[in-house]
Amino acid sequence: MPMPAHEIESLIKAAFPDAEVTMTALAEDNDHWAAMVRSSAFKGKTRVQQHQMVYAALQGRMGGVLHALSLQTSAKD
């Protein structure tokens, strides 16, 4: 079952309330997304750690309900 952008964004914002999230469809199937996430929670974390934090926020949906997510993260000042 596909996962709409608003659900992905809601899960990310629940984990990172200050997050700025920009979602872009990579296909018109609700299965392939690109997300840009900025949060102060990422400060001092490596890019790998930042991505792991976002995947954790998705609560196991990555690779299952959510088929593909191209992810860019950065820390807010």
mmJSON file of the N, C-alpha and C atoms, coordinates in Angstrom:
{"data_MODEL":{"atom_site":{
"group_PDB":["ATOM","ATOM","ATOM","ATOM","ATOM","ATOM","ATOM","ATOM","ATOM","ATOM","ATOM","ATOM","ATOM","ATOM","ATOM","ATOM","ATOM","ATOM","ATOM","ATOM","ATOM","ATOM","ATOM","ATOM","ATOM","ATOM","ATOM","ATOM","ATOM","ATOM","ATOM","ATOM","ATOM","ATOM","ATOM","ATOM","ATOM","ATOM","ATOM","ATOM","ATOM","ATOM","ATOM","ATOM","ATOM","ATOM","ATOM","ATOM","ATOM","ATOM","ATOM","ATOM","ATOM","ATOM","ATOM","ATOM","ATOM","ATOM","ATOM","ATOM","ATOM","ATOM","ATOM","ATOM","ATOM","ATOM","ATOM","ATOM","ATOM","ATOM","ATOM","ATOM","ATOM","ATOM","ATOM","ATOM","ATOM","ATOM","ATOM","ATOM","ATOM","ATOM","ATOM","ATOM","ATOM","ATOM","ATOM","ATOM","ATOM","ATOM","ATOM","ATOM","ATOM","ATOM","ATOM","ATOM","ATOM","ATOM","ATOM","ATOM","ATOM","ATOM","ATOM","ATOM","ATOM","ATOM","ATOM","ATOM","ATOM","ATOM","ATOM","ATOM","ATOM","ATOM","ATOM","ATOM","ATOM","ATOM","ATOM","ATOM","ATOM","ATOM","ATOM","ATOM","ATOM","ATOM","ATOM","ATOM","ATOM","ATOM","ATOM","ATOM","ATOM","ATOM","ATOM","ATOM","ATOM","ATOM","ATOM","ATOM","ATOM","ATOM","ATOM","ATOM","ATOM","ATOM","ATOM","ATOM","ATOM","ATOM","ATOM","ATOM","ATOM","ATOM","ATOM","ATOM","ATOM","ATOM","ATOM","ATOM","ATOM","ATOM","ATOM","ATOM","ATOM","ATOM","ATOM","ATOM","ATOM","ATOM","ATOM","ATOM","ATOM","ATOM","ATOM","ATOM","ATOM","ATOM","ATOM","ATOM","ATOM","ATOM","ATOM","ATOM","ATOM","ATOM","ATOM","ATOM","ATOM","ATOM","ATOM","ATOM","ATOM","ATOM","ATOM","ATOM","ATOM","ATOM","ATOM","ATOM","ATOM","ATOM","ATOM","ATOM","ATOM","ATOM","ATOM","ATOM","ATOM","ATOM","ATOM","ATOM","ATOM","ATOM","ATOM","ATOM","ATOM","ATOM","ATOM","ATOM","ATOM","ATOM","ATOM","ATOM","ATOM","ATOM","ATOM","ATOM","ATOM","ATOM","ATOM"],
"id":[1,2,3,4,5,6,7,8,9,10,11,12,13,14,15,16,17,18,19,20,21,22,23,24,25,26,27,28,29,30,31,32,33,34,35,36,37,38,39,40,41,42,43,44,45,46,47,48,49,50,51,52,53,54,55,56,57,58,59,60,61,62,63,64,65,66,67,68,69,70,71,72,73,74,75,76,77,78,79,80,81,82,83,84,85,86,87,88,89,90,91,92,93,94,95,96,97,98,99,100,101,102,103,104,105,106,107,108,109,110,111,112,113,114,115,116,117,118,119,120,121,122,123,124,125,126,127,128,129,130,131,132,133,134,135,136,137,138,139,140,141,142,143,144,145,146,147,148,149,150,151,152,153,154,155,156,157,158,159,160,161,162,163,164,165,166,167,168,169,170,171,172,173,174,175,176,177,178,179,180,181,182,183,184,185,186,187,188,189,190,191,192,193,194,195,196,197,198,199,200,201,202,203,204,205,206,207,208,209,210,211,212,213,214,215,216,217,218,219,220,221,222,223,224,225,226,227,228,229,230,231],
"type_symbol":["N","C","C","N","C","C","N","C","C","N","C","C","N","C","C","N","C","C","N","C","C","N","C","C","N","C","C","N","C","C","N","C","C","N","C","C","N","C","C","N","C","C","N","C","C","N","C","C","N","C","C","N","C","C","N","C","C","N","C","C","N","C","C","N","C","C","N","C","C","N","C","C","N","C","C","N","C","C","N","C","C","N","C","C","N","C","C","N","C","C","N","C","C","N","C","C","N","C","C","N","C","C","N","C","C","N","C","C","N","C","C","N","C","C","N","C","C","N","C","C","N","C","C","N","C","C","N","C","C","N","C","C","N","C","C","N","C","C","N","C","C","N","C","C","N","C","C","N","C","C","N","C","C","N","C","C","N","C","C","N","C","C","N","C","C","N","C","C","N","C","C","N","C","C","N","C","C","N","C","C","N","C","C","N","C","C","N","C","C","N","C","C","N","C","C","N","C","C","N","C","C","N","C","C","N","C","C","N","C","C","N","C","C","N","C","C","N","C","C","N","C","C","N","C","C","N","C","C","N","C","C"],
"label_atom_id":["N","CA","C","N","CA","C","N","CA","C","N","CA","C","N","CA","C","N","CA","C","N","CA","C","N","CA","C","N","CA","C","N","CA","C","N","CA","C","N","CA","C","N","CA","C","N","CA","C","N","CA","C","N","CA","C","N","CA","C","N","CA","C","N","CA","C","N","CA","C","N","CA","C","N","CA","C","N","CA","C","N","CA","C","N","CA","C","N","CA","C","N","CA","C","N","CA","C","N","CA","C","N","CA","C","N","CA","C","N","CA","C","N","CA","C","N","CA","C","N","CA","C","N","CA","C","N","CA","C","N","CA","C","N","CA","C","N","CA","C","N","CA","C","N","CA","C","N","CA","C","N","CA","C","N","CA","C","N","CA","C","N","CA","C","N","CA","C","N","CA","C","N","CA","C","N","CA","C","N","CA","C","N","CA","C","N","CA","C","N","CA","C","N","CA","C","N","CA","C","N","CA","C","N","CA","C","N","CA","C","N","CA","C","N","CA","C","N","CA","C","N","CA","C","N","CA","C","N","CA","C","N","CA","C","N","CA","C","N","CA","C","N","CA","C","N","CA","C","N","CA","C","N","CA","C","N","CA","C","N","CA","C","N","CA","C","N","CA","C"],
"label_alt_id":[null,null,null,null,null,null,null,null,null,null,null,null,null,null,null,null,null,null,null,null,null,null,null,null,null,null,null,null,null,null,null,null,null,null,null,null,null,null,null,null,null,null,null,null,null,null,null,null,null,null,null,null,null,null,null,null,null,null,null,null,null,null,null,null,null,null,null,null,null,null,null,null,null,null,null,null,null,null,null,null,null,null,null,null,null,null,null,null,null,null,null,null,null,null,null,null,null,null,null,null,null,null,null,null,null,null,null,null,null,null,null,null,null,null,null,null,null,null,null,null,null,null,null,null,null,null,null,null,null,null,null,null,null,null,null,null,null,null,null,null,null,null,null,null,null,null,null,null,null,null,null,null,null,null,null,null,null,null,null,null,null,null,null,null,null,null,null,null,null,null,null,null,null,null,null,null,null,null,null,null,null,null,null,null,null,null,null,null,null,null,null,null,null,null,null,null,null,null,null,null,null,null,null,null,null,null,null,null,null,null,null,null,null,null,null,null,null,null,null,null,null,null,null,null,null,null,null,null,null,null,null],
"label_comp_id":["MET","MET","MET","PRO","PRO","PRO","MET","MET","MET","PRO","PRO","PRO","ALA","ALA","ALA","HIS","HIS","HIS","GLU","GLU","GLU","ILE","ILE","ILE","GLU","GLU","GLU","SER","SER","SER","LEU","LEU","LEU","ILE","ILE","ILE","LYS","LYS","LYS","ALA","ALA","ALA","ALA","ALA","ALA","PHE","PHE","PHE","PRO","PRO","PRO","ASP","ASP","ASP","ALA","ALA","ALA","GLU","GLU","GLU","VAL","VAL","VAL","THR","THR","THR","MET","MET","MET","THR","THR","THR","ALA","ALA","ALA","LEU","LEU","LEU","ALA","ALA","ALA","GLU","GLU","GLU","ASP","ASP","ASP","ASN","ASN","ASN","ASP","ASP","ASP","HIS","HIS","HIS","TRP","TRP","TRP","ALA","ALA","ALA","ALA","ALA","ALA","MET","MET","MET","VAL","VAL","VAL","ARG","ARG","ARG","SER","SER","SER","SER","SER","SER","ALA","ALA","ALA","PHE","PHE","PHE","LYS","LYS","LYS","GLY","GLY","GLY","LYS","LYS","LYS","THR","THR","THR","ARG","ARG","ARG","VAL","VAL","VAL","GLN","GLN","GLN","GLN","GLN","GLN","HIS","HIS","HIS","GLN","GLN","GLN","MET","MET","MET","VAL","VAL","VAL","TYR","TYR","TYR","ALA","ALA","ALA","ALA","ALA","ALA","LEU","LEU","LEU","GLN","GLN","GLN","GLY","GLY","GLY","ARG","ARG","ARG","MET","MET","MET","GLY","GLY","GLY","GLY","GLY","GLY","VAL","VAL","VAL","LEU","LEU","LEU","HIS","HIS","HIS","ALA","ALA","ALA","LEU","LEU","LEU","SER","SER","SER","LEU","LEU","LEU","GLN","GLN","GLN","THR","THR","THR","SER","SER","SER","ALA","ALA","ALA","LYS","LYS","LYS","ASP","ASP","ASP"],
"label_asym_id":["A","A","A","A","A","A","A","A","A","A","A","A","A","A","A","A","A","A","A","A","A","A","A","A","A","A","A","A","A","A","A","A","A","A","A","A","A","A","A","A","A","A","A","A","A","A","A","A","A","A","A","A","A","A","A","A","A","A","A","A","A","A","A","A","A","A","A","A","A","A","A","A","A","A","A","A","A","A","A","A","A","A","A","A","A","A","A","A","A","A","A","A","A","A","A","A","A","A","A","A","A","A","A","A","A","A","A","A","A","A","A","A","A","A","A","A","A","A","A","A","A","A","A","A","A","A","A","A","A","A","A","A","A","A","A","A","A","A","A","A","A","A","A","A","A","A","A","A","A","A","A","A","A","A","A","A","A","A","A","A","A","A","A","A","A","A","A","A","A","A","A","A","A","A","A","A","A","A","A","A","A","A","A","A","A","A","A","A","A","A","A","A","A","A","A","A","A","A","A","A","A","A","A","A","A","A","A","A","A","A","A","A","A","A","A","A","A","A","A","A","A","A","A","A","A","A","A","A","A","A","A"],
"label_entity_id":["1","1","1","1","1","1","1","1","1","1","1","1","1","1","1","1","1","1","1","1","1","1","1","1","1","1","1","1","1","1","1","1","1","1","1","1","1","1","1","1","1","1","1","1","1","1","1","1","1","1","1","1","1","1","1","1","1","1","1","1","1","1","1","1","1","1","1","1","1","1","1","1","1","1","1","1","1","1","1","1","1","1","1","1","1","1","1","1","1","1","1","1","1","1","1","1","1","1","1","1","1","1","1","1","1","1","1","1","1","1","1","1","1","1","1","1","1","1","1","1","1","1","1","1","1","1","1","1","1","1","1","1","1","1","1","1","1","1","1","1","1","1","1","1","1","1","1","1","1","1","1","1","1","1","1","1","1","1","1","1","1","1","1","1","1","1","1","1","1","1","1","1","1","1","1","1","1","1","1","1","1","1","1","1","1","1","1","1","1","1","1","1","1","1","1","1","1","1","1","1","1","1","1","1","1","1","1","1","1","1","1","1","1","1","1","1","1","1","1","1","1","1","1","1","1","1","1","1","1","1","1"],
"label_seq_id":[1,1,1,2,2,2,3,3,3,4,4,4,5,5,5,6,6,6,7,7,7,8,8,8,9,9,9,10,10,10,11,11,11,12,12,12,13,13,13,14,14,14,15,15,15,16,16,16,17,17,17,18,18,18,19,19,19,20,20,20,21,21,21,22,22,22,23,23,23,24,24,24,25,25,25,26,26,26,27,27,27,28,28,28,29,29,29,30,30,30,31,31,31,32,32,32,33,33,33,34,34,34,35,35,35,36,36,36,37,37,37,38,38,38,39,39,39,40,40,40,41,41,41,42,42,42,43,43,43,44,44,44,45,45,45,46,46,46,47,47,47,48,48,48,49,49,49,50,50,50,51,51,51,52,52,52,53,53,53,54,54,54,55,55,55,56,56,56,57,57,57,58,58,58,59,59,59,60,60,60,61,61,61,62,62,62,63,63,63,64,64,64,65,65,65,66,66,66,67,67,67,68,68,68,69,69,69,70,70,70,71,71,71,72,72,72,73,73,73,74,74,74,75,75,75,76,76,76,77,77,77],
"pdbx_PDB_ins_code":[null,null,null,null,null,null,null,null,null,null,null,null,null,null,null,null,null,null,null,null,null,null,null,null,null,null,null,null,null,null,null,null,null,null,null,null,null,null,null,null,null,null,null,null,null,null,null,null,null,null,null,null,null,null,null,null,null,null,null,null,null,null,null,null,null,null,null,null,null,null,null,null,null,null,null,null,null,null,null,null,null,null,null,null,null,null,null,null,null,null,null,null,null,null,null,null,null,null,null,null,null,null,null,null,null,null,null,null,null,null,null,null,null,null,null,null,null,null,null,null,null,null,null,null,null,null,null,null,null,null,null,null,null,null,null,null,null,null,null,null,null,null,null,null,null,null,null,null,null,null,null,null,null,null,null,null,null,null,null,null,null,null,null,null,null,null,null,null,null,null,null,null,null,null,null,null,null,null,null,null,null,null,null,null,null,null,null,null,null,null,null,null,null,null,null,null,null,null,null,null,null,null,null,null,null,null,null,null,null,null,null,null,null,null,null,null,null,null,null,null,null,null,null,null,null,null,null,null,null,null,null],
"Cartn_x":[0.843,0.0,0.89,0.663,1.47,1.327,2.275,2.284,2.319,1.256,1.226,2.215,2.592,3.585,3.191,1.924,1.51,1.719,1.609,1.865,3.351,4.197,5.646,6.036,5.539,5.842,5.34,4.17,3.621,4.495,4.968,5.829,7.147,7.709,8.975,8.787,7.709,7.471,7.098,6.514,6.225,7.522,8.53,9.825,10.691,10.552,11.363,10.429,9.841,8.833,9.298,10.597,11.086,11.47,11.23,11.693,11.005,11.809,11.299,11.396,10.273,10.223,9.678,10.415,9.96,9.889,8.712,8.493,8.325,8.956,8.846,8.572,7.553,7.235,8.25,8.807,9.725,8.979,7.776,6.873,5.463,4.501,3.114,2.435,3.147,2.605,2.549,2.886,2.952,3.901,4.819,5.79,7.225,7.462,8.819,8.873,9.609,9.645,11.067,11.212,12.437,12.022,12.791,12.498,13.743,13.526,14.582,14.132,14.968,14.599,15.678,15.266,16.171,15.656,16.541,16.139,17.347,17.109,18.194,18.632,17.794,18.149,19.34,19.621,20.716,22.065,22.063,23.298,24.306,25.53,26.589,26.535,25.556,25.401,25.981,26.516,26.979,25.763,25.987,24.901,24.249,25.053,24.508,23.621,24.065,23.265,21.959,22.029,20.825,19.82,20.295,19.402,18.82,19.631,19.131,18.036,18.189,17.174,15.854,15.938,14.718,14.086,14.893,14.347,13.664,14.246,13.625,12.28,12.21,10.958,9.861,10.248,9.277,8.73,9.196,8.644,8.521,9.589,9.618,8.917,8.418,7.705,8.644,9.882,10.85,11.16,11.044,11.302,10.087,9.033,7.794,6.7,5.954,4.895,5.489,6.609,7.298,8.416,8.25,9.172,10.513,10.497,11.736,11.672,12.732,12.829,14.251,14.385,15.659,15.697,16.737,16.75,17.931,17.639,18.671,18.363,19.374,19.178,20.205,19.851,20.804,20.356,21.32,21.044,20.673,19.686,19.336,20.299,20.585,21.406,20.587],
"Cartn_y":[-1.18,0.0,1.245,2.175,3.392,4.268,5.182,6.086,7.523,8.295,9.675,10.579,11.658,12.589,13.134,13.454,14.049,13.095,11.785,10.815,10.762,10.789,10.787,12.042,13.18,14.448,14.462,13.928,13.89,13.063,11.927,11.078,11.783,12.439,13.15,14.307,15.063,16.207,15.772,14.605,14.091,13.813,13.336,13.036,14.283,15.215,16.444,17.637,18.128,19.19,20.455,20.751,21.963,21.711,20.513,20.136,20.936,21.287,21.813,20.645,20.233,19.057,19.462,19.122,19.353,17.992,17.644,16.365,16.597,15.728,15.782,14.378,14.252,12.952,12.637,11.44,10.985,10.186,9.759,9.056,9.353,9.132,9.433,8.209,7.516,6.278,6.27,7.392,7.475,6.44,5.953,4.955,5.432,6.471,6.958,8.45,8.786,10.161,10.654,11.957,12.624,13.538,13.535,14.389,15.181,16.451,17.288,17.66,17.34,17.549,18.369,19.482,20.32,20.333,20.076,20.084,20.376,21.056,21.3,20.007,18.982,17.685,17.042,17.473,16.899,17.543,18.614,19.335,18.391,18.367,17.529,16.075,15.711,14.325,14.194,13.018,12.745,12.584,12.655,12.477,11.094,10.077,8.728,8.712,9.329,9.385,10.145,11.232,12.012,11.154,10.416,9.559,8.456,7.882,6.847,7.394,8.633,9.271,9.427,9.814,9.953,8.581,7.581,6.236,5.734,6.027,5.632,6.336,7.599,8.354,7.748,7.055,6.428,5.112,4.719,3.602,2.297,1.933,0.654,0.626,1.748,1.761,1.778,2.212,2.269,0.86,0.653,-0.659,-1.565,-1.133,-1.897,-1.088,-0.359,0.511,1.593,2.132,3.163,2.494,2.422,1.667,2.373,3.678,4.379,5.81,6.218,7.592,8.08,9.064,9.749,10.826,10.817,11.658,12.609,13.873,14.876,15.478,15.585,16.155,17.228,18.171,19.177,19.706,20.246,20.794,22.257,22.628,24.046,24.651,25.918,26.618,26.977],
"Cartn_z":[0.0,0.0,0.0,-0.903,-0.991,0.254,0.399,1.545,1.04,1.278,0.798,1.543,0.883,1.423,2.785,2.971,4.243,5.416,5.188,6.258,6.609,5.592,5.819,6.583,6.125,6.775,8.217,8.478,9.841,10.775,10.306,11.131,11.441,10.455,10.655,11.624,11.457,12.338,13.759,13.907,15.247,15.994,15.273,15.892,16.043,15.109,15.091,14.913,16.003,15.894,15.171,15.208,14.53,13.072,12.591,11.251,10.153,9.163,7.9,6.919,6.397,5.518,4.158,3.118,1.747,1.053,0.595,-0.074,-1.575,-2.37,-3.825,-4.342,-5.169,-5.768,-6.859,-6.825,-7.866,-8.928,-8.581,-9.498,-8.998,-9.811,-9.415,-8.81,-7.91,-7.341,-5.815,-5.163,-3.697,-3.1,-3.885,-3.433,-3.551,-4.316,-4.571,-4.263,-3.205,-2.719,-2.524,-2.588,-2.15,-1.006,0.057,1.207,1.582,1.851,2.394,3.807,4.792,6.194,6.889,7.477,8.282,9.702,10.667,12.071,12.947,14.044,15.002,15.686,15.65,16.247,15.534,14.319,13.54,13.851,14.623,14.923,15.594,15.046,15.6,15.179,14.363,13.899,12.495,12.194,10.838,9.934,8.633,7.676,7.861,8.095,8.31,9.553,10.631,11.851,11.616,10.861,10.55,9.792,8.812,8.027,8.9,9.766,10.675,11.578,12.005,12.851,12.092,10.822,10.018,9.79,9.466,9.267,10.537,11.696,12.97,13.15,12.736,12.835,11.962,10.907,10.008,10.563,11.724,12.494,11.704,11.014,10.312,8.965,8.514,7.232,6.032,6.229,5.129,4.646,3.344,2.77,2.782,3.463,3.497,2.828,3.651,3.135,2.238,2.658,1.884,1.108,-0.199,-1.04,-1.236,-1.546,-1.859,-1.346,-0.662,-0.158,-0.37,-1.242,-1.424,-0.356,0.472,1.661,1.677,1.951,2.205,3.555,4.407,5.736,5.987,6.862,7.301,8.661,9.385,10.717,10.627,11.426,11.581,12.592,12.429,13.421,14.639],
"occupancy":[1.0,1.0,1.0,1.0,1.0,1.0,1.0,1.0,1.0,1.0,1.0,1.0,1.0,1.0,1.0,1.0,1.0,1.0,1.0,1.0,1.0,1.0,1.0,1.0,1.0,1.0,1.0,1.0,1.0,1.0,1.0,1.0,1.0,1.0,1.0,1.0,1.0,1.0,1.0,1.0,1.0,1.0,1.0,1.0,1.0,1.0,1.0,1.0,1.0,1.0,1.0,1.0,1.0,1.0,1.0,1.0,1.0,1.0,1.0,1.0,1.0,1.0,1.0,1.0,1.0,1.0,1.0,1.0,1.0,1.0,1.0,1.0,1.0,1.0,1.0,1.0,1.0,1.0,1.0,1.0,1.0,1.0,1.0,1.0,1.0,1.0,1.0,1.0,1.0,1.0,1.0,1.0,1.0,1.0,1.0,1.0,1.0,1.0,1.0,1.0,1.0,1.0,1.0,1.0,1.0,1.0,1.0,1.0,1.0,1.0,1.0,1.0,1.0,1.0,1.0,1.0,1.0,1.0,1.0,1.0,1.0,1.0,1.0,1.0,1.0,1.0,1.0,1.0,1.0,1.0,1.0,1.0,1.0,1.0,1.0,1.0,1.0,1.0,1.0,1.0,1.0,1.0,1.0,1.0,1.0,1.0,1.0,1.0,1.0,1.0,1.0,1.0,1.0,1.0,1.0,1.0,1.0,1.0,1.0,1.0,1.0,1.0,1.0,1.0,1.0,1.0,1.0,1.0,1.0,1.0,1.0,1.0,1.0,1.0,1.0,1.0,1.0,1.0,1.0,1.0,1.0,1.0,1.0,1.0,1.0,1.0,1.0,1.0,1.0,1.0,1.0,1.0,1.0,1.0,1.0,1.0,1.0,1.0,1.0,1.0,1.0,1.0,1.0,1.0,1.0,1.0,1.0,1.0,1.0,1.0,1.0,1.0,1.0,1.0,1.0,1.0,1.0,1.0,1.0,1.0,1.0,1.0,1.0,1.0,1.0,1.0,1.0,1.0,1.0,1.0,1.0],
"B_iso_or_equiv":[0.0,0.0,0.0,0.0,0.0,0.0,0.0,0.0,0.0,0.0,0.0,0.0,0.0,0.0,0.0,0.0,0.0,0.0,0.0,0.0,0.0,0.0,0.0,0.0,0.0,0.0,0.0,0.0,0.0,0.0,0.0,0.0,0.0,0.0,0.0,0.0,0.0,0.0,0.0,0.0,0.0,0.0,0.0,0.0,0.0,0.0,0.0,0.0,0.0,0.0,0.0,0.0,0.0,0.0,0.0,0.0,0.0,0.0,0.0,0.0,0.0,0.0,0.0,0.0,0.0,0.0,0.0,0.0,0.0,0.0,0.0,0.0,0.0,0.0,0.0,0.0,0.0,0.0,0.0,0.0,0.0,0.0,0.0,0.0,0.0,0.0,0.0,0.0,0.0,0.0,0.0,0.0,0.0,0.0,0.0,0.0,0.0,0.0,0.0,0.0,0.0,0.0,0.0,0.0,0.0,0.0,0.0,0.0,0.0,0.0,0.0,0.0,0.0,0.0,0.0,0.0,0.0,0.0,0.0,0.0,0.0,0.0,0.0,0.0,0.0,0.0,0.0,0.0,0.0,0.0,0.0,0.0,0.0,0.0,0.0,0.0,0.0,0.0,0.0,0.0,0.0,0.0,0.0,0.0,0.0,0.0,0.0,0.0,0.0,0.0,0.0,0.0,0.0,0.0,0.0,0.0,0.0,0.0,0.0,0.0,0.0,0.0,0.0,0.0,0.0,0.0,0.0,0.0,0.0,0.0,0.0,0.0,0.0,0.0,0.0,0.0,0.0,0.0,0.0,0.0,0.0,0.0,0.0,0.0,0.0,0.0,0.0,0.0,0.0,0.0,0.0,0.0,0.0,0.0,0.0,0.0,0.0,0.0,0.0,0.0,0.0,0.0,0.0,0.0,0.0,0.0,0.0,0.0,0.0,0.0,0.0,0.0,0.0,0.0,0.0,0.0,0.0,0.0,0.0,0.0,0.0,0.0,0.0,0.0,0.0,0.0,0.0,0.0,0.0,0.0,0.0],
"pdbx_formal_charge":[null,null,null,null,null,null,null,null,null,null,null,null,null,null,null,null,null,null,null,null,null,null,null,null,null,null,null,null,null,null,null,null,null,null,null,null,null,null,null,null,null,null,null,null,null,null,null,null,null,null,null,null,null,null,null,null,null,null,null,null,null,null,null,null,null,null,null,null,null,null,null,null,null,null,null,null,null,null,null,null,null,null,null,null,null,null,null,null,null,null,null,null,null,null,null,null,null,null,null,null,null,null,null,null,null,null,null,null,null,null,null,null,null,null,null,null,null,null,null,null,null,null,null,null,null,null,null,null,null,null,null,null,null,null,null,null,null,null,null,null,null,null,null,null,null,null,null,null,null,null,null,null,null,null,null,null,null,null,null,null,null,null,null,null,null,null,null,null,null,null,null,null,null,null,null,null,null,null,null,null,null,null,null,null,null,null,null,null,null,null,null,null,null,null,null,null,null,null,null,null,null,null,null,null,null,null,null,null,null,null,null,null,null,null,null,null,null,null,null,null,null,null,null,null,null,null,null,null,null,null,null],
"auth_seq_id":[1,1,1,2,2,2,3,3,3,4,4,4,5,5,5,6,6,6,7,7,7,8,8,8,9,9,9,10,10,10,11,11,11,12,12,12,13,13,13,14,14,14,15,15,15,16,16,16,17,17,17,18,18,18,19,19,19,20,20,20,21,21,21,22,22,22,23,23,23,24,24,24,25,25,25,26,26,26,27,27,27,28,28,28,29,29,29,30,30,30,31,31,31,32,32,32,33,33,33,34,34,34,35,35,35,36,36,36,37,37,37,38,38,38,39,39,39,40,40,40,41,41,41,42,42,42,43,43,43,44,44,44,45,45,45,46,46,46,47,47,47,48,48,48,49,49,49,50,50,50,51,51,51,52,52,52,53,53,53,54,54,54,55,55,55,56,56,56,57,57,57,58,58,58,59,59,59,60,60,60,61,61,61,62,62,62,63,63,63,64,64,64,65,65,65,66,66,66,67,67,67,68,68,68,69,69,69,70,70,70,71,71,71,72,72,72,73,73,73,74,74,74,75,75,75,76,76,76,77,77,77],
"auth_comp_id":["MET","MET","MET","PRO","PRO","PRO","MET","MET","MET","PRO","PRO","PRO","ALA","ALA","ALA","HIS","HIS","HIS","GLU","GLU","GLU","ILE","ILE","ILE","GLU","GLU","GLU","SER","SER","SER","LEU","LEU","LEU","ILE","ILE","ILE","LYS","LYS","LYS","ALA","ALA","ALA","ALA","ALA","ALA","PHE","PHE","PHE","PRO","PRO","PRO","ASP","ASP","ASP","ALA","ALA","ALA","GLU","GLU","GLU","VAL","VAL","VAL","THR","THR","THR","MET","MET","MET","THR","THR","THR","ALA","ALA","ALA","LEU","LEU","LEU","ALA","ALA","ALA","GLU","GLU","GLU","ASP","ASP","ASP","ASN","ASN","ASN","ASP","ASP","ASP","HIS","HIS","HIS","TRP","TRP","TRP","ALA","ALA","ALA","ALA","ALA","ALA","MET","MET","MET","VAL","VAL","VAL","ARG","ARG","ARG","SER","SER","SER","SER","SER","SER","ALA","ALA","ALA","PHE","PHE","PHE","LYS","LYS","LYS","GLY","GLY","GLY","LYS","LYS","LYS","THR","THR","THR","ARG","ARG","ARG","VAL","VAL","VAL","GLN","GLN","GLN","GLN","GLN","GLN","HIS","HIS","HIS","GLN","GLN","GLN","MET","MET","MET","VAL","VAL","VAL","TYR","TYR","TYR","ALA","ALA","ALA","ALA","ALA","ALA","LEU","LEU","LEU","GLN","GLN","GLN","GLY","GLY","GLY","ARG","ARG","ARG","MET","MET","MET","GLY","GLY","GLY","GLY","GLY","GLY","VAL","VAL","VAL","LEU","LEU","LEU","HIS","HIS","HIS","ALA","ALA","ALA","LEU","LEU","LEU","SER","SER","SER","LEU","LEU","LEU","GLN","GLN","GLN","THR","THR","THR","SER","SER","SER","ALA","ALA","ALA","LYS","LYS","LYS","ASP","ASP","ASP"],
"auth_asym_id":["A","A","A","A","A","A","A","A","A","A","A","A","A","A","A","A","A","A","A","A","A","A","A","A","A","A","A","A","A","A","A","A","A","A","A","A","A","A","A","A","A","A","A","A","A","A","A","A","A","A","A","A","A","A","A","A","A","A","A","A","A","A","A","A","A","A","A","A","A","A","A","A","A","A","A","A","A","A","A","A","A","A","A","A","A","A","A","A","A","A","A","A","A","A","A","A","A","A","A","A","A","A","A","A","A","A","A","A","A","A","A","A","A","A","A","A","A","A","A","A","A","A","A","A","A","A","A","A","A","A","A","A","A","A","A","A","A","A","A","A","A","A","A","A","A","A","A","A","A","A","A","A","A","A","A","A","A","A","A","A","A","A","A","A","A","A","A","A","A","A","A","A","A","A","A","A","A","A","A","A","A","A","A","A","A","A","A","A","A","A","A","A","A","A","A","A","A","A","A","A","A","A","A","A","A","A","A","A","A","A","A","A","A","A","A","A","A","A","A","A","A","A","A","A","A","A","A","A","A","A","A"],
"auth_atom_id":["N","CA","C","N","CA","C","N","CA","C","N","CA","C","N","CA","C","N","CA","C","N","CA","C","N","CA","C","N","CA","C","N","CA","C","N","CA","C","N","CA","C","N","CA","C","N","CA","C","N","CA","C","N","CA","C","N","CA","C","N","CA","C","N","CA","C","N","CA","C","N","CA","C","N","CA","C","N","CA","C","N","CA","C","N","CA","C","N","CA","C","N","CA","C","N","CA","C","N","CA","C","N","CA","C","N","CA","C","N","CA","C","N","CA","C","N","CA","C","N","CA","C","N","CA","C","N","CA","C","N","CA","C","N","CA","C","N","CA","C","N","CA","C","N","CA","C","N","CA","C","N","CA","C","N","CA","C","N","CA","C","N","CA","C","N","CA","C","N","CA","C","N","CA","C","N","CA","C","N","CA","C","N","CA","C","N","CA","C","N","CA","C","N","CA","C","N","CA","C","N","CA","C","N","CA","C","N","CA","C","N","CA","C","N","CA","C","N","CA","C","N","CA","C","N","CA","C","N","CA","C","N","CA","C","N","CA","C","N","CA","C","N","CA","C","N","CA","C","N","CA","C","N","CA","C","N","CA","C","N","CA","C","N","CA","C","N","CA","C"],
"pdbx_PDB_model_num":[1,1,1,1,1,1,1,1,1,1,1,1,1,1,1,1,1,1,1,1,1,1,1,1,1,1,1,1,1,1,1,1,1,1,1,1,1,1,1,1,1,1,1,1,1,1,1,1,1,1,1,1,1,1,1,1,1,1,1,1,1,1,1,1,1,1,1,1,1,1,1,1,1,1,1,1,1,1,1,1,1,1,1,1,1,1,1,1,1,1,1,1,1,1,1,1,1,1,1,1,1,1,1,1,1,1,1,1,1,1,1,1,1,1,1,1,1,1,1,1,1,1,1,1,1,1,1,1,1,1,1,1,1,1,1,1,1,1,1,1,1,1,1,1,1,1,1,1,1,1,1,1,1,1,1,1,1,1,1,1,1,1,1,1,1,1,1,1,1,1,1,1,1,1,1,1,1,1,1,1,1,1,1,1,1,1,1,1,1,1,1,1,1,1,1,1,1,1,1,1,1,1,1,1,1,1,1,1,1,1,1,1,1,1,1,1,1,1,1,1,1,1,1,1,1,1,1,1,1,1,1]
}}}
